[in-house]
């Protein structure tokens, strides 16, 4: 199993709109082969360190690297990326192995 943390920072004030589109795409991702977990998280109010109001983190788990590679190439991911591209300021994707 591999883990992915995708840190997405939107342009100011765009997080809610991007998350709306993200949630609309989630059923297609959950149906993909090898998807164990895939969902967005945001700062809690009491978090001592914050990403901020324009950032969310996608927490993912995939059975294999091949499943993650197929996910990245999926047509619904390309469609989602095209819809949000002008609303995204930065994206950092970390692919991790269990320690």
C-alpha positions as CSV (number, residue, x, y, z in Angstrom):
1,X,0.0,0.0,0.0
2,X,1.1,3.5,-0.7
3,X,0.0,6.8,0.8
4,X,-0.4,10.2,-0.9
5,X,-0.7,13.6,0.6
6,X,-1.6,16.2,-1.9
7,X,-1.4,19.8,-0.6
8,X,-3.6,22.0,-2.7
9,X,-3.6,25.8,-2.4
10,X,-6.2,27.6,-4.3
11,X,-6.2,31.2,-5.4
12,X,-7.6,33.5,-2.6
13,X,-11.3,32.7,-1.9
14,X,-11.5,29.8,-4.3
15,X,-11.2,26.8,-1.9
16,X,-15.0,26.3,-1.5
17,X,-15.5,26.2,-5.3
18,X,-12.6,23.8,-5.9
19,X,-13.8,21.5,-3.0
20,X,-17.3,21.5,-4.6
21,X,-15.8,20.2,-7.8
22,X,-13.5,17.8,-5.9
23,X,-16.5,16.3,-4.1
24,X,-18.3,15.8,-7.4
25,X,-15.4,13.9,-8.7
26,X,-14.9,11.6,-5.6
27,X,-17.4,8.9,-6.6
28,X,-15.4,8.2,-9.8
29,X,-12.2,8.0,-7.9
30,X,-13.6,5.8,-5.2
31,X,-14.7,3.4,-8.0
32,X,-11.1,3.1,-9.4
33,X,-9.2,-0.1,-9.0
34,X,-7.0,0.0,-5.9
35,X,-8.5,3.1,-4.2
36,X,-8.5,2.5,-0.5
37,X,-9.0,6.1,0.7
38,X,-9.4,9.4,-1.1
39,X,-10.8,12.5,0.5
40,X,-10.0,16.2,1.4
41,X,-9.3,17.6,4.9
42,X,-8.9,21.1,6.1
43,X,-7.5,22.8,9.2
44,X,-9.4,22.4,12.5
45,X,-10.1,25.6,14.4
46,X,-7.8,24.4,17.2
47,X,-4.9,23.3,15.1
48,X,-1.6,24.8,16.4
49,X,-0.2,24.9,12.8
50,X,-2.4,25.9,9.9
51,X,-2.3,25.5,6.2
52,X,-4.6,28.4,5.9
53,X,-8.1,29.3,4.5
54,X,-7.1,28.6,0.8
55,X,-5.5,25.2,1.3
56,X,-6.8,21.7,1.7
57,X,-5.0,18.4,1.9
58,X,-6.1,15.3,0.0
59,X,-5.4,12.1,1.9
60,X,-5.1,9.0,-0.3
61,X,-4.3,5.4,0.0
62,X,-3.7,3.1,-3.0
63,X,-3.1,-0.6,-3.1
64,X,-0.2,-0.3,-5.6
65,X,1.9,2.3,-7.4
66,X,0.3,1.0,-10.7
67,X,-3.1,1.9,-9.3
68,X,-1.9,5.4,-8.4
69,X,-0.4,5.8,-11.9
70,X,-3.8,4.7,-13.5
71,X,-5.6,7.2,-11.2
72,X,-3.4,10.1,-12.4
73,X,-4.1,9.2,-16.0
74,X,-7.9,8.7,-15.6
75,X,-10.1,10.7,-17.9
76,X,-12.2,12.0,-14.9
77,X,-9.0,13.3,-13.3
78,X,-8.1,15.2,-16.5
79,X,-11.6,16.7,-16.7
80,X,-11.4,17.8,-13.0
81,X,-7.9,19.3,-13.5
82,X,-9.2,21.3,-16.5
83,X,-12.1,22.6,-14.5
84,X,-10.0,23.8,-11.6
85,X,-6.7,24.8,-13.2
86,X,-7.4,28.5,-13.2
87,X,-8.4,28.4,-9.5
88,X,-5.2,26.6,-8.2
89,X,-2.2,28.6,-7.0
90,X,0.0,25.6,-5.9
91,X,0.0,21.9,-5.6
92,X,2.5,19.6,-3.9
93,X,2.0,15.9,-4.1
94,X,3.9,13.6,-1.6
95,X,3.9,9.8,-2.4
96,X,4.8,7.9,0.7
97,X,5.5,4.3,1.9
98,X,4.4,3.1,5.3
99,X,7.3,3.3,7.8
